Amino acid sequence: MPNANLQVPIGPQHPALKEPTSFMLTLSGEKIMKAGIRLGYNHRGIEKACEARTYIQDLYLVERICGICSHSHATAFSMAVEECAQLEVPRRASYIRSLVGELERVHSHLLWLGVAGHEVGFDTLLMYTWRDREVVMDLLAMLTGNRVNYGINTIGGVRRDVTSEQKLKILEGVAVLEERTKYYITVATEEVTLARRLSGVGALSHDDAIRLGAVGPTARASDVPRDCRKDDPYAAYTEVPVNVVTDNHNDVYGRTLVRCGELMECYRLIRQLVENLPEGPIAVKAPRKIPAAEAFVRYEAPRGEDVHYVKSNGTEKPERVKVRAPTLANVQAVAHMLKDGYLADLPIVVAAIDPCFSCTDRLIEVEGSARGGIMTWGQLRAYGIEWHRRHGVDFSRLNANFRAGEDR
Amino acid sequence: MSGENAMTEERAIQAELVGKFPFLDGRMRIARARRMFAEAPAGQAGEVLGHLQERMQFSILCAITGLDLGATLGVIYHLARPSGIVLNLSTALPKEKPVLQSITARFPAAAAYERELADLLGFQVQGLPDGPRYPLPDNWPAGQHPLRKDWTAESLPGAPRKRD
């Protein structure tokens, strides 16, 4: 059969990504002539839910927008609310926020490097980077008590201080990670197979990156030197300047080099933040009710610019919370990158923006199923425990401990 | 950074905009360093936005926020200069006829933001290129806009009643 244009739907569930999104591709043979993207499968109703909750409850809710850059959302939201309330966050708190932010970037970029390796059949790289990533996960767990949703922020500052022993452990961990990253940079620049597999794939020219509004490493790999930490500094970045890493390969290879370069820059920043951590309090008391105001915050998340807009109305609940996560800004660029590429390159091209569709979609209202109905939190927990018991897993002992913990 | 001297760029932007668009006089404010707010009358936000992009280096569209303001629907274009200054350009539209012109010809990335305005708040965006809706499901009932203040999950046809 001649290469007539063929429409192929891919997704929303598919092997390339862990999150749902749907592509409608028009193919001529192996070549993608046109790519359409349908998003929204992770829409959870978070912006609407924020309006019905207090600022502190919202802080924990927005932290769960994303499982990777959770600190980005929590920090951006905190800063927006603090600006509405005209709170001056102590310098030490700002430094701790930036410190956790940079550790989060290390964890996110190492995770991405592994996923990128996996998408091109280089699973050794996945195993190596994810093993090394445990070093930074342990540091985050040590500092915050959690591996992913750190819960370090509060309105007015941070909830946990950093001790001098912890500082030493961070510096030790960073030394290990820096050595490993140097090795990955050698692999990326000298391993011919990897460079050839990634070069020219998912092309995005400098002008297109600007025109389509690309953000983060995706934009910086097309030589667009944009980084909110430098252009619109916040937290400790007003005192600790960032060197923006760019590359002009304009393809997936460039995006790999940018992220490797950013890892090295993260280590430098982490050392500087740890060594210059100012003394003083870690939070100021925030009022429960926030006076009517509005604030717009830009935060450089690992994937790019994350923006939060908060409008307060004098009550303890916000009038409006708007989130635009970096992936939504990069979606137009992805459709453009896929065009004229090969079908087999789709996984790595999409993975190269480090997409996060949970971030992007945020909101959905659950439609009631036939069995459904609305459960309270207690009913849901009881249902879950009973379901597992019926399937042979008994949580009742754990449950008793949990209750004991709750009572304390 | 927030010192008075550091805000000369912001003040120059304000003076230039008010000079070009007298209707912005008294409707602009500089909230802090790099944060400006401007409020355009209905129907005039488009020309201000065009001027900002073409002549004043506001080449970055960070996001578009839609708001239910009670009697009206609000929309805020969050525009930024590469130097870091953000101008939040807002306008309000009547709730019974919230018709907005698409800005996708200027900012292609606006498509997703404008589809959000249509789905979640019920804006009618004219000139939006064809494409799938976002972010609500294809079978979402017409006329249900979750970010409207009077909307609750119980408004959905067939939704389970809330238990006490």
Interface residues (C-beta under 8 A of the other chain):
Chain A: G36 R38 L39 G40 H43 G45 E47 K48 E83 I210 R211 L212 G213 R226 C228 D231 D232 P233 T238 E294 A295 F296 R298 E305 V307 Y309 K311 E319 R320 K322 R324 L328 A329 V331 Q332 D361 R362 L363 I364 E365 V366 E367 G368 G372 G373 I374 T376
Chain B: M1 A31 R32 R34 R35 F37 S59 I60 L61 C62 A63 T65 G66 L67 I76 H78 A80 P82 S83 G84 V86 N88 F107 P108 A109 A111 A112 Y113 L120 G131 P132 R133 Y134 P135 L136 P137 P146 L147 W151 A153 L156 G158 A159 P160 K162 R163
